[in-house]
Each structure stands twice: as structure tokens, then as C-alpha cells.
Amino acid sequence: MSAPLDPTKLKITTVGSRKTYPPNEELTFGKIMTDHMLVAEWDSETGWGTPEIKPYADFQMDPASYVFHYAFCCFEGQKAFVGEDDQVRIFRPDKNMARLNKSTSRIALPTVDPDVGVKLMREFVKIEKDVIPKGRGMSLYLRPTVIANNASLGVGVPTKALFYIIASPVGSYKASGPIRLKATDDAVRSWPGGTGDTKLGANYAPCVVPQQQAAKEGFMQNLWLFNGYLTEVGMMNFFLVFLNKETGKKEFTTAPLDGLILEGVTRMSILELARERLDPTEWEITERKVHITELIERSKKNEVLEAFGAGTAAIVSPVQEVCYHSESVVLPTAVDGGETTKLVRKWIQDIQYGVDVHPFAEVVN
Ligand SMILES: *Cc1c(COP(=O)(O)O)cnc(C)c1O
């Protein structure tokens, strides 16, 4: 019999004394982990073992473990916040669990029952709630991960796996200066039939060399193109605000979910809020393909108002410039972003910090 993952069996062992963290303004993204981790082991014959929250520690693994050779690894990124009312909240954890399962399923790793996954996440956040840094922009970054750890050099269906969650207190992500993007067409992040719509570890390592190349040329990030169409920016979804000079209407747009892009929880939330809150007599909200040529041509007609990247880490990152070979699209926005970029950031942050009490942010108590 293969055992289900059972949250009622959760075993908790806490550390005696807590580590101390640097002040908020010195927290760099993902460098320091909290004192605990949640771990559950899985075996294809016996199923899930007892989930445990225990002191953060190294894993001991066979060097032949699948994860080290064949990239059986996927992850999630989400956050817990201390609100202005001192309540702890997590943002749409069910969406992250659903996506984790989309990723595990793609590489034959076990799925985590979404309700159980969220329950375990909540228990873990409760244990760490006192180390969530406070203030707007501050949060506890949570990293649910699944890896295969059976040892064999023959690649096949994993027979052993670990589901674990670790956490890192993080500050508000601020780019050091204007975000200039290199529209990259000599490497692709994803392709039809590929895995770009899942958060597999294997998707990320190959993006580092093109990013290094872009950095050498003075760019912050790659704007990933596929056949000339804009897909994502770095590890963020990409949004544009166009002005249609003929109709006078503004268009708020992002790439469609065609398998090439990651379905960001931030993207999904922004679109849902925009459809609810932007005046339809002034706005058109679309998910469509935008070609780099359209961006360049419309920028020449002053029809490109704003551009930003969207994701859990930074919520929105305003883009100042996109360069494609010798062409440059300069966006007429301040360092903080244009009007719409700022509005979207406020919507999301107000929800995260309990200023706007909204079902997207679930209280943990
Ligand atoms: C994680 C990720 C995003 C953002 O997703 P969120 O759920 O909004 O954090 C976007 N693009 C890629 C490639 C990602 O890995």
C-alpha cells in the first residue's frame, strides 16, 4: 500500500535558539535561510513518509542520486507577509501547489496533494512567523521543492523523492538603476513542446550564460524572444501598456499561455485585478503575442507607454529600455515605473499587507 502524505502525522522539532538576521535594509535575496525546514520523503513502493518540520540541515545524498545527473528537480516561489494589522498572510498558496504538481508531473515525480501541501506550508509558516521581516516590501520567501534522490545512473522513472520547503527572509527587491533589457534571439528559454511552462530546475541553468552575456553588454536582463515574439523577461512575465492613437484606448497586454511562458501567479493576479478594476471604456486587456517589430514600430509612434516584469520576487519591475540589435525602445517612465505599473504594484501590495482585505491573501494563524 502506498501511503498518502498525511498532515495529521506532522512531526515538529524546533531549534533551541534562533539565529539573528541582519537589519531589513541589508537582507539580500535568498542568501540566509531560516532555522527550520519541512521535509517529507516519498518512495514509489511505500508512498509518503512522515512529514517533519525540523532544524535546517544538510541533506545526505548518494552522489548517484537522480537529481544530480538528470535534473529531476522542480520548485516554487511564494511569500508570507506580516500585514499592517500584524496578521501573517500567504498569497494564493493553492496556485503555487497546483503549479508544483504541473511541474512534478512533467518529470515523473510524485504529486503533492494540493490541500495537504497548503496545510503543511501553513504549519511551516507558523513555526517561522516570528522571523518574517516587517514592513512594506518585506517578506518571508518560501521555496517548496521536489527532487528525486534514488541512486542509479540509469535514467528512468524516479523511485524515491523528497518534498521540502525552506524559507528565506527577504527585503523589498529594488533594481540598482534603470532596467535595460537585451532582446535575445540567439538563445531561447523555451520552445513548443518543451518545459518552459513548468518550474523545472532544468529550465534555469541554461539561461545563465545568455544573462551573463547581456550583463557584459550593460543589460540587467534578457528579454526572451521566440521567433521574434516577446515571451518573458529574466524569470518574470512581461507586461506592456500601449496607447492606440486611432481609438484613444490603452491596451494592457502580456504574452498568452501558449506553452512558452510560465504561468505566473503574479501575472494571473494582475490580469484578474486589471479586468475587474480598469475602466473598460478606456482600457482593453489582452493576452496576445507581441512581435519585437511591433514594439519597435509603435515605440517610434510614441504608442508604447510602459513595460514591466512581474513575479513574486519583485512584484513589478519597471523597464526603462529594450535593445534589439541596433534598435532601442526607450520607455517614458521614471525609475519607479509609470502610472499603471505603480497602480498594479499598489493593488498587489495592499492585498499582501492586509490593507485591502482580499481572498488572494490567506491569513495564517
Ligand atoms: C517563477 C517565474 C515567474 C513568475 O511567477 P510568479 O508565480 O508570479 O512568481 C515568471 N517566469 C518564470 C520563468 C518563472 O520561473
The ligand as a MOL file (V3000), in Angstrom:
LIG
                    3D

  0  0  0     0  0            999 V3000
M  V30 BEGIN CTAB
M  V30 COUNTS 15 15 0 0 0
M  V30 BEGIN ATOM
M  V30 1 C 8.5700 31.9160 -11.2590 0
M  V30 2 C 8.5830 32.5130 -12.6140 0
M  V30 3 C 7.7540 33.5780 -12.9760 0
M  V30 4 C 6.8840 34.3240 -12.0010 0
M  V30 5 O 5.9050 33.5310 -11.4160 0
M  V30 6 P 5.1800 34.0350 -10.1040 0
M  V30 7 O 4.2800 32.9040 -9.7540 0
M  V30 8 O 4.4570 35.2660 -10.4440 0
M  V30 9 O 6.2480 34.2630 -9.0900 0
M  V30 10 C 7.7690 34.0180 -14.2900 0
M  V30 11 N 8.5850 33.4620 -15.1940 0
M  V30 12 C 9.4000 32.4350 -14.8970 0
M  V30 13 C 10.2680 31.8700 -15.9430 0
M  V30 14 C 9.4420 31.9450 -13.5850 0
M  V30 15 O 10.2670 30.9570 -13.2850 0
M  V30 END ATOM
M  V30 BEGIN BOND
M  V30 1 1 1 2
M  V30 2 1 2 3
M  V30 3 2 2 14
M  V30 4 1 3 4
M  V30 5 2 3 10
M  V30 6 1 4 5
M  V30 7 1 5 6
M  V30 8 2 6 7
M  V30 9 1 6 8
M  V30 10 1 6 9
M  V30 11 1 10 11
M  V30 12 2 11 12
M  V30 13 1 12 13
M  V30 14 1 12 14
M  V30 15 1 14 15
M  V30 END BOND
M  V30 END CTAB
M  END
